[in-house]
Amino acid sequence: MNTAITKVEQACAELIADQQPITFTQVAARTGLGRTTLYRNPSLRALIEEHRHSAAQAGTLSGLADDITALQTAVEAIAGRVRRHEEQLRQITRRGH
C-alpha cells in the first residue's frame, strides 16, 4: 500500500479518536506531508475529504452522498493511473518487439 495513503489514514483515525476536526493542516502536521501535496494528490485529497465528511455527517443521507462523491473521485484517480500504466506497458511492449 502507498505509504502516503497509510500515513493519511492513520492521521485521520487519530484525529477522529482525539475528537479533533479533520483538516488539511492537521493531517499535514501529523503525516509530515505538505498541505500542497495533500491538496494536489487526488487520492490523498479524496481520502481526507471522505474522512472529513464522514466525521461531520456520520449516518445522514447527505453524508452518504458526500461519501459516494469522495469515493468516485478516488476511483477516478486510480483509474487514471491504471490507464497511464497500461499505456506505459504497451509502449514498453512495442519497443521490445
KEMIZA-860862 format. One record per residue: y, x, z of N, C-alpha, C in turn; residue number from 0. Coordinates in steps of 0.001 Angstrom, whole numbers, plus 500000, padded with zeros to 6 digits. Layout:
% residues N
rofi n_c2: Y&n_c1: X&n_c3: Z&ca_c2: Y&ca_c1: X&ca_c3: Z&c_c2: Y&c_c1: X&c_c3: Z&i: NUM
...
% end
This chain:
% residues 97
rofi n_c2: 498811&n_c1: 500845&n_c3: 500000&ca_c2: 500000&ca_c1: 500000&ca_c3: 500000&c_c2: 501243&c_c1: 500883&c_c3: 500000&i: 0
rofi n_c2: 502261&n_c1: 500406&n_c3: 499400&ca_c2: 503521&ca_c1: 501120&ca_c3: 499311&c_c2: 504083&c_c1: 501371&c_c3: 500711&i: 1
rofi n_c2: 504455&n_c1: 502610&n_c3: 500996&ca_c2: 504974&ca_c1: 502979&ca_c3: 502304&c_c2: 506249&c_c1: 502224&c_c3: 502648&i: 2
rofi n_c2: 507153&n_c1: 502055&n_c3: 501697&ca_c2: 508399&ca_c1: 501338&ca_c3: 501955&c_c2: 508121&c_c1: 499888&c_c3: 502319&i: 3
rofi n_c2: 507191&n_c1: 499271&n_c3: 501637&ca_c2: 506837&ca_c1: 497878&ca_c3: 501941&c_c2: 506267&c_c1: 497786&c_c3: 503350&i: 4
rofi n_c2: 505411&n_c1: 498719&n_c3: 503710&ca_c2: 504832&ca_c1: 498745&ca_c3: 505050&c_c2: 505923&c_c1: 498894&c_c3: 506108&i: 5
rofi n_c2: 506875&n_c1: 499795&n_c3: 505855&ca_c2: 507977&ca_c1: 500001&ca_c3: 506798&c_c2: 508817&c_c1: 498741&c_c3: 506955&i: 6
rofi n_c2: 509111&n_c1: 498070&n_c3: 505846&ca_c2: 509926&ca_c1: 496852&ca_c3: 505891&c_c2: 509170&c_c1: 495746&c_c3: 506623&i: 7
rofi n_c2: 507889&n_c1: 495596&n_c3: 506345&ca_c2: 507069&ca_c1: 494597&ca_c3: 507041&c_c2: 507105&c_c1: 494836&c_c3: 508543&i: 8
rofi n_c2: 506916&n_c1: 496088&n_c3: 508949&ca_c2: 506907&ca_c1: 496439&ca_c3: 510367&c_c2: 508271&c_c1: 496158&c_c3: 511006&i: 9
rofi n_c2: 509343&n_c1: 496545&n_c3: 510324&ca_c2: 510686&ca_c1: 496322&ca_c3: 510860&c_c2: 510956&c_c1: 494829&c_c3: 511042&i: 10
rofi n_c2: 510580&n_c1: 494026&n_c3: 510066&ca_c2: 510789&ca_c1: 492580&ca_c3: 510174&c_c2: 509970&c_c1: 491996&c_c3: 511324&i: 11
rofi n_c2: 508736&n_c1: 492451&n_c3: 511470&ca_c2: 507895&ca_c1: 491976&ca_c3: 512573&c_c2: 508509&c_c1: 492335&c_c3: 513927&i: 12
rofi n_c2: 509046&n_c1: 493545&n_c3: 514026&ca_c2: 509692&ca_c1: 493972&ca_c3: 515274&c_c2: 510931&c_c1: 493132&c_c3: 515559&i: 13
rofi n_c2: 511734&n_c1: 492881&n_c3: 514529&ca_c2: 512940&ca_c1: 492067&ca_c3: 514720&c_c2: 512586&c_c1: 490651&c_c3: 515165&i: 14
rofi n_c2: 511548&n_c1: 490084&n_c3: 514577&ca_c2: 511101&ca_c1: 488744&ca_c3: 514968&c_c2: 510622&c_c1: 488773&c_c3: 516418&i: 15
rofi n_c2: 509814&n_c1: 489777&n_c3: 516762&ca_c2: 509311&ca_c1: 489891&ca_c3: 518133&c_c2: 510446&c_c1: 490064&c_c3: 519142&i: 16
rofi n_c2: 511478&n_c1: 490790&n_c3: 518747&ca_c2: 512644&ca_c1: 491012&ca_c3: 519617&c_c2: 513646&c_c1: 489861&c_c3: 519540&i: 17
rofi n_c2: 513314&n_c1: 488834&n_c3: 518764&ca_c2: 514182&ca_c1: 487675&ca_c3: 518551&c_c2: 515569&c_c1: 488088&c_c3: 518058&i: 18
rofi n_c2: 515573&n_c1: 489052&n_c3: 517156&ca_c2: 516804&ca_c1: 489547&ca_c3: 516542&c_c2: 516895&c_c1: 489006&c_c3: 515116&i: 19
rofi n_c2: 518113&n_c1: 488824&n_c3: 514613&ca_c2: 518243&ca_c1: 488377&ca_c3: 513222&c_c2: 517761&c_c1: 489462&c_c3: 512264&i: 20
rofi n_c2: 517162&n_c1: 489014&n_c3: 511179&ca_c2: 516683&ca_c1: 489952&ca_c3: 510166&c_c2: 517814&c_c1: 490142&c_c3: 509170&i: 21
rofi n_c2: 518411&n_c1: 491320&n_c3: 509203&ca_c2: 519490&ca_c1: 491664&ca_c3: 508289&c_c2: 519120&c_c1: 492944&c_c3: 507566&i: 22
rofi n_c2: 519761&n_c1: 493162&n_c3: 506427&ca_c2: 519502&ca_c1: 494385&ca_c3: 505678&c_c2: 519913&c_c1: 495608&c_c3: 506508&i: 23
rofi n_c2: 520981&n_c1: 495473&n_c3: 507282&ca_c2: 521452&ca_c1: 496579&ca_c3: 508119&c_c2: 520417&c_c1: 496913&c_c3: 509186&i: 24
rofi n_c2: 519880&n_c1: 495887&n_c3: 509842&ca_c2: 518881&ca_c1: 496116&ca_c3: 510887&c_c2: 517590&c_c1: 496703&c_c3: 510305&i: 25
rofi n_c2: 517163&n_c1: 496177&n_c3: 509171&ca_c2: 515937&ca_c1: 496686&ca_c3: 508538&c_c2: 516143&c_c1: 498138&c_c3: 508101&i: 26
rofi n_c2: 517306&n_c1: 498436&n_c3: 507537&ca_c2: 517597&ca_c1: 499813&ca_c3: 507125&c_c2: 517562&c_c1: 500750&c_c3: 508330&i: 27
rofi n_c2: 518153&n_c1: 500324&n_c3: 509438&ca_c2: 518183&ca_c1: 501169&ca_c3: 510638&c_c2: 516780&c_c1: 501420&c_c3: 511176&i: 28
rofi n_c2: 515919&n_c1: 500421&n_c3: 511140&ca_c2: 514566&ca_c1: 500564&ca_c3: 511683&c_c2: 513617&c_c1: 501308&c_c3: 510751&i: 29
rofi n_c2: 513889&n_c1: 501265&n_c3: 509455&ca_c2: 512977&ca_c1: 501905&ca_c3: 508494&c_c2: 513421&c_c1: 503299&c_c3: 508070&i: 30
rofi n_c2: 514718&n_c1: 503575&n_c3: 508209&ca_c2: 515246&ca_c1: 504842&ca_c3: 507706&c_c2: 515562&c_c1: 504787&c_c3: 506221&i: 31
rofi n_c2: 515383&n_c1: 503622&n_c3: 505618&ca_c2: 515720&ca_c1: 503447&ca_c3: 504205&c_c2: 517181&c_c1: 503019&c_c3: 504107&i: 32
rofi n_c2: 517830&n_c1: 503357&n_c3: 503017&ca_c2: 519218&ca_c1: 502959&ca_c3: 502814&c_c2: 519327&c_c1: 501485&c_c3: 502465&i: 33
rofi n_c2: 520440&n_c1: 500881&n_c3: 502871&ca_c2: 520664&ca_c1: 499475&ca_c3: 502517&c_c2: 520674&c_c1: 499287&c_c3: 501009&i: 34
rofi n_c2: 521241&n_c1: 500247&n_c3: 500285&ca_c2: 521276&ca_c1: 500157&ca_c3: 498823&c_c2: 519860&c_c1: 500095&c_c3: 498267&i: 35
rofi n_c2: 518968&n_c1: 500903&n_c3: 498807&ca_c2: 517568&ca_c1: 500892&ca_c3: 498378&c_c2: 516956&c_c1: 499520&c_c3: 498617&i: 36
rofi n_c2: 517228&n_c1: 498959&n_c3: 499789&ca_c2: 516670&ca_c1: 497649&ca_c3: 500124&c_c2: 517208&c_c1: 496557&c_c3: 499202&i: 37
rofi n_c2: 518491&n_c1: 496631&n_c3: 498894&ca_c2: 519094&ca_c1: 495621&ca_c3: 498015&c_c2: 518626&c_c1: 495772&c_c3: 496568&i: 38
rofi n_c2: 518494&n_c1: 496990&n_c3: 496092&ca_c2: 518197&ca_c1: 497225&ca_c3: 494662&c_c2: 516720&c_c1: 497114&c_c3: 494311&i: 39
rofi n_c2: 515839&n_c1: 497311&n_c3: 495283&ca_c2: 514408&ca_c1: 497210&ca_c3: 495007&c_c2: 514007&c_c1: 495734&c_c3: 495113&i: 40
rofi n_c2: 513643&n_c1: 495099&n_c3: 493990&ca_c2: 513352&ca_c1: 493661&ca_c3: 494012&c_c2: 512247&c_c1: 493268&c_c3: 494992&i: 41
rofi n_c2: 511228&n_c1: 494095&n_c3: 495119&ca_c2: 510125&ca_c1: 493768&ca_c3: 496026&c_c2: 510573&c_c1: 493822&c_c3: 497478&i: 42
rofi n_c2: 511324&n_c1: 494871&n_c3: 497826&ca_c2: 511799&ca_c1: 495013&ca_c3: 499203&c_c2: 512805&c_c1: 493917&c_c3: 499538&i: 43
rofi n_c2: 513692&n_c1: 493665&n_c3: 498603&ca_c2: 514702&ca_c1: 492621&ca_c3: 498823&c_c2: 514031&c_c1: 491261&c_c3: 499027&i: 44
rofi n_c2: 513072&n_c1: 490938&n_c3: 498179&ca_c2: 512369&ca_c1: 489658&ca_c3: 498295&c_c2: 511627&c_c1: 489564&c_c3: 499624&i: 45
rofi n_c2: 511044&n_c1: 490652&n_c3: 500045&ca_c2: 510312&ca_c1: 490678&ca_c3: 501311&c_c2: 511242&c_c1: 490407&c_c3: 502490&i: 46
rofi n_c2: 512390&n_c1: 491069&n_c3: 502503&ca_c2: 513359&ca_c1: 490859&ca_c3: 503582&c_c2: 513882&c_c1: 489433&c_c3: 503547&i: 47
rofi n_c2: 514226&n_c1: 488953&n_c3: 502374&ca_c2: 514742&ca_c1: 487586&ca_c3: 502263&c_c2: 513693&c_c1: 486567&c_c3: 502685&i: 48
rofi n_c2: 512446&n_c1: 486838&n_c3: 502347&ca_c2: 511354&ca_c1: 485953&ca_c3: 502766&c_c2: 511300&c_c1: 485870&c_c3: 504291&i: 49
rofi n_c2: 511347&n_c1: 487009&n_c3: 504947&ca_c2: 511307&ca_c1: 487026&ca_c3: 506411&c_c2: 512549&c_c1: 486366&c_c3: 507012&i: 50
rofi n_c2: 513696&n_c1: 486619&n_c3: 506410&ca_c2: 514943&ca_c1: 486004&ca_c3: 506904&c_c2: 514855&c_c1: 484485&c_c3: 506857&i: 51
rofi n_c2: 514433&n_c1: 483986&n_c3: 505722&ca_c2: 514364&ca_c1: 482538&ca_c3: 505554&c_c2: 513265&c_c1: 481933&c_c3: 506423&i: 52
rofi n_c2: 512153&n_c1: 482624&n_c3: 506537&ca_c2: 511050&ca_c1: 482116&ca_c3: 507363&c_c2: 511473&c_c1: 482017&c_c3: 508821&i: 53
rofi n_c2: 512160&n_c1: 483045&n_c3: 509300&ca_c2: 512603&ca_c1: 483046&ca_c3: 510692&c_c2: 513659&c_c1: 481975&c_c3: 510926&i: 54
rofi n_c2: 514551&n_c1: 481802&n_c3: 509968&ca_c2: 515656&ca_c1: 480860&ca_c3: 510131&c_c2: 515221&c_c1: 479405&c_c3: 509951&i: 55
rofi n_c2: 514263&n_c1: 479174&n_c3: 509071&ca_c2: 513917&ca_c1: 477799&ca_c3: 508728&c_c2: 512427&c_c1: 477536&c_c3: 508847&i: 56
rofi n_c2: 511807&n_c1: 478125&n_c3: 509852&ca_c2: 510357&ca_c1: 478000&ca_c3: 510020&c_c2: 509943&c_c1: 476531&c_c3: 510035&i: 57
rofi n_c2: 509062&n_c1: 476164&n_c3: 509118&ca_c2: 508480&ca_c1: 474838&ca_c3: 509109&c_c2: 509270&c_c1: 473740&c_c3: 508416&i: 58
rofi n_c2: 510485&n_c1: 474000&n_c3: 507957&ca_c2: 511257&ca_c1: 472950&ca_c3: 507291&c_c2: 510943&c_c1: 472951&c_c3: 505802&i: 59
rofi n_c2: 511197&n_c1: 471835&n_c3: 505163&ca_c2: 510956&ca_c1: 471765&ca_c3: 503719&c_c2: 511856&c_c1: 472729&c_c3: 502960&i: 60
rofi n_c2: 513116&n_c1: 472845&n_c3: 503356&ca_c2: 513995&ca_c1: 473788&ca_c3: 502669&c_c2: 513534&c_c1: 475223&c_c3: 502928&i: 61
rofi n_c2: 512977&n_c1: 475464&n_c3: 504118&ca_c2: 512429&ca_c1: 476791&ca_c3: 504420&c_c2: 511254&c_c1: 477118&c_c3: 503528&i: 62
rofi n_c2: 510400&n_c1: 476136&n_c3: 503299&ca_c2: 509257&ca_c1: 476349&ca_c3: 502407&c_c2: 509714&c_c1: 476585&c_c3: 500974&i: 63
rofi n_c2: 510730&n_c1: 475857&n_c3: 500536&ca_c2: 511262&ca_c1: 476050&ca_c3: 499182&c_c2: 511840&c_c1: 477459&c_c3: 499050&i: 64
rofi n_c2: 512548&n_c1: 477908&n_c3: 500086&ca_c2: 513097&ca_c1: 479267&ca_c3: 500067&c_c2: 511979&c_c1: 480306&c_c3: 500035&i: 65
rofi n_c2: 510904&n_c1: 480052&n_c3: 500797&ca_c2: 509758&ca_c1: 480966&ca_c3: 500797&c_c2: 509149&c_c1: 481063&c_c3: 499404&i: 66
rofi n_c2: 509017&n_c1: 479927&n_c3: 498751&ca_c2: 508451&ca_c1: 479906&ca_c3: 497396&c_c2: 509335&c_c1: 480698&c_c3: 496440&i: 67
rofi n_c2: 510644&n_c1: 480515&n_c3: 496552&ca_c2: 511575&ca_c1: 481248&ca_c3: 495692&c_c2: 511453&c_c1: 482752&c_c3: 495925&i: 68
rofi n_c2: 511392&n_c1: 483153&n_c3: 497185&ca_c2: 511267&ca_c1: 484578&ca_c3: 497506&c_c2: 509945&c_c1: 485139&c_c3: 496980&i: 69
rofi n_c2: 508879&n_c1: 484372&n_c3: 497129&ca_c2: 507581&ca_c1: 484823&ca_c3: 496623&c_c2: 507583&c_c1: 484921&c_c3: 495099&i: 70
rofi n_c2: 508238&n_c1: 483964&n_c3: 494434&ca_c2: 508337&ca_c1: 484030&ca_c3: 492971&c_c2: 509084&c_c1: 485290&c_c3: 492544&i: 71
rofi n_c2: 510146&n_c1: 485632&n_c3: 493255&ca_c2: 510905&ca_c1: 486843&ca_c3: 492947&c_c2: 510014&c_c1: 488074&c_c3: 493105&i: 72
rofi n_c2: 509250&n_c1: 488110&n_c3: 494187&ca_c2: 508359&ca_c1: 489253&ca_c3: 494424&c_c2: 507282&c_c1: 489342&c_c3: 493346&i: 73
rofi n_c2: 506705&n_c1: 488209&n_c3: 492987&ca_c2: 505658&ca_c1: 488195&ca_c3: 491952&c_c2: 506232&c_c1: 488634&c_c3: 490610&i: 74
rofi n_c2: 507425&n_c1: 488166&n_c3: 490285&ca_c2: 508065&ca_c1: 488567&ca_c3: 489030&c_c2: 508322&c_c1: 490075&c_c3: 489006&i: 75
rofi n_c2: 508734&n_c1: 490638&n_c3: 490136&ca_c2: 508969&ca_c1: 492085&ca_c3: 490205&c_c2: 507672&c_c1: 492850&c_c3: 490004&i: 76
rofi n_c2: 506603&n_c1: 492378&n_c3: 490626&ca_c2: 505298&ca_c1: 493029&ca_c3: 490476&c_c2: 504804&c_c1: 492898&c_c3: 489041&i: 77
rofi n_c2: 504974&n_c1: 491717&n_c3: 488454&ca_c2: 504541&ca_c1: 491503&ca_c3: 487064&c_c2: 505292&c_c1: 492437&c_c3: 486120&i: 78
rofi n_c2: 506570&n_c1: 492635&n_c3: 486360&ca_c2: 507350&ca_c1: 493564&ca_c3: 485537&c_c2: 506814&c_c1: 494976&c_c3: 485622&i: 79
rofi n_c2: 506455&n_c1: 495395&n_c3: 486840&ca_c2: 505888&ca_c1: 496739&ca_c3: 486996&c_c2: 504550&c_c1: 496856&c_c3: 486290&i: 80
rofi n_c2: 503732&n_c1: 495818&n_c3: 486385&ca_c2: 502431&ca_c1: 495830&ca_c3: 485717&c_c2: 502622&c_c1: 495942&c_c3: 484211&i: 81
rofi n_c2: 503573&n_c1: 495175&n_c3: 483660&ca_c2: 503831&ca_c1: 495253&ca_c3: 482214&c_c2: 504260&c_c1: 496663&c_c3: 481817&i: 82
rofi n_c2: 505144&n_c1: 497276&n_c3: 482612&ca_c2: 505586&ca_c1: 498641&ca_c3: 482305&c_c2: 504417&c_c1: 499618&c_c3: 482363&i: 83
rofi n_c2: 503560&n_c1: 499464&n_c3: 483360&ca_c2: 502411&ca_c1: 500364&ca_c3: 483479&c_c2: 501434&c_c1: 500158&c_c3: 482325&i: 84
rofi n_c2: 501228&n_c1: 498919&n_c3: 481923&ca_c2: 500353&ca_c1: 498645&ca_c3: 480783&c_c2: 500897&c_c1: 499291&c_c3: 479518&i: 85
rofi n_c2: 502200&n_c1: 499206&n_c3: 479312&ca_c2: 502817&ca_c1: 499816&ca_c3: 478142&c_c2: 502667&c_c1: 501336&c_c3: 478187&i: 86
rofi n_c2: 502849&n_c1: 501903&n_c3: 479371&ca_c2: 502674&ca_c1: 503353&ca_c3: 479512&c_c2: 501234&c_c1: 503751&c_c3: 479193&i: 87
rofi n_c2: 500279&n_c1: 502969&n_c3: 479656&ca_c2: 498878&ca_c1: 503253&ca_c3: 479363&c_c2: 498587&c_c1: 503145&c_c3: 477872&i: 88
rofi n_c2: 499170&n_c1: 502150&n_c3: 477208&ca_c2: 498979&ca_c1: 502005&ca_c3: 475752&c_c2: 499536&c_c1: 503238&c_c3: 475030&i: 89
rofi n_c2: 500707&n_c1: 503705&n_c3: 475453&ca_c2: 501313&ca_c1: 504880&ca_c3: 474824&c_c2: 500449&c_c1: 506120&c_c3: 475052&i: 90
rofi n_c2: 499932&n_c1: 506272&n_c3: 476224&ca_c2: 499068&ca_c1: 507424&ca_c3: 476537&c_c2: 497793&c_c1: 507350&c_c3: 475715&i: 91
rofi n_c2: 497219&n_c1: 506155&n_c3: 475601&ca_c2: 496002&ca_c1: 505978&ca_c3: 474826&c_c2: 496235&c_c1: 506296&c_c3: 473353&i: 92
rofi n_c2: 497382&n_c1: 505853&n_c3: 472813&ca_c2: 497695&ca_c1: 506123&ca_c3: 471410&c_c2: 497823&c_c1: 507633&c_c3: 471167&i: 93
rofi n_c2: 498451&n_c1: 508320&n_c3: 472102&ca_c2: 498621&ca_c1: 509777&ca_c3: 471957&c_c2: 497292&c_c1: 510509&c_c3: 472025&i: 94
rofi n_c2: 496339&n_c1: 509928&n_c3: 472787&ca_c2: 495046&ca_c1: 510574&ca_c3: 472951&c_c2: 494128&c_c1: 510425&c_c3: 471751&i: 95
rofi n_c2: 494413&n_c1: 509455&n_c3: 470878&ca_c2: 493525&ca_c1: 509205&ca_c3: 469721&c_c2: 494013&c_c1: 509902&c_c3: 468517&i: 96
% end
